[in-house]
Amino acid sequence: MRVLITPAATERVRKQLTRLAVAGGVVIHRGPANADLKRGPRGEVIWDVKPSGPWQAHVFPLIDWPQLERAEVNGITFLLLAGQPDVSATFSVSVKGGKLHVAAAA
């Protein structure tokens, strides 16, 4: 796994890490699945299911985390929590709308 992080995201993560009473890091993971139910012209059920949401990043304590793929960037530990084997190996972490934002590169 490779992680690119903007200076603004680095600052935000470091501030969040100082609030933890224990060692912490950033966990990169997929958002929850999303499903939309519609009715067709004859009343039939039409599901639009997206199996997983966009990538997300959250700061968590590192205590008792299983052995996940890790990367160290600017002194920050990043862990990848992914169930799919076809996960992109490069993530770009930035700040958008006041929150950490993750984009996966193909």
N, C-alpha and C positions, 0 to 999 in steps of 0.2 A: 504494500500500500504506500502510496506517495501522497503527501498533503502539502498544499500550497495555502498560505494564510496571509491575509492582508494585515498591515500594521494596526488598523482599527480593530480587527477581530482579535489580534494578539493582545491588545490592551484590554479589550472586554473580557477575554478568557482569563487573563491574569488577575483582573479585579474579582471575578467570580471565584477563582481558585483561592484567593486570600480570605474569602468568607468561610471556606470550609475549615473544619477543625482537624482534618486529616488530609493526607496526600490525595490529590484529585487529578482528573484528566478529562479529556473530551471524548465522548462516545458518539460516533457517527453511525446512524441507523436509518432505516426506511420508516416513513410515516405509516400510519394505519391504512388499511385497505379502504376503498370507497366504493359504494354501490348505489345505483340509482334505479328505481323502479318506475316504469312507464306502462301505459296501456296502449295497445295498438288500435287500429281503426275498428276491429271486431271485438275489442275488449280483451284480447290476449295479453298476457304478461310479457313485457320486454325488459330484461335486465341489462344494465350497462355496468359491468363490474371491472374495476381497476384493482388488480391484486395488491398493489402497495402504493403508498403515497410517495411524495418527493423525499429526498434525503434530508435528514435533520441532524443537528449537532447539539448536544447538551453536556454541561459540566456535571460530573458525578464524582463521588469519592471512589478511589480505586480499590478499596478493601473488598476482598472476596469476589472480585470479578474473575470469571473463568479465563482460561488462556485464549485471548482473542488476538487477532492480527494487530500489531502495534507499530506506531511510527513516532519519532521524536522530532519536533520542529520548534525552534526558538525556545527550547527548554520545556515545552509542553508535550505531554503524552497524549496521543490520539489512539483510540481503539476502534476497530471496525466490528460492528455487530450486524452480520448479514447472513441470511439463510440461503442465499442463492450463490451457486458456484460461479456464475457469470458476472460477478460484480466488477465494476471498473476499478482499476488499481490507483487512479489519480483523483483526488478530491480537492476542490478549491473552496476554502472557508472565508467568508466575508461577513459584513454586517449589513443587513437590509431591514428597514423598518424597525430599527432598534433591537433586532434579534440576530442570532447567528444564522447564516444562510450557507447551505452546502450545494455545490454544483459538482456533478460527476462528469469527468471527461471520458470520452469513448476511447 
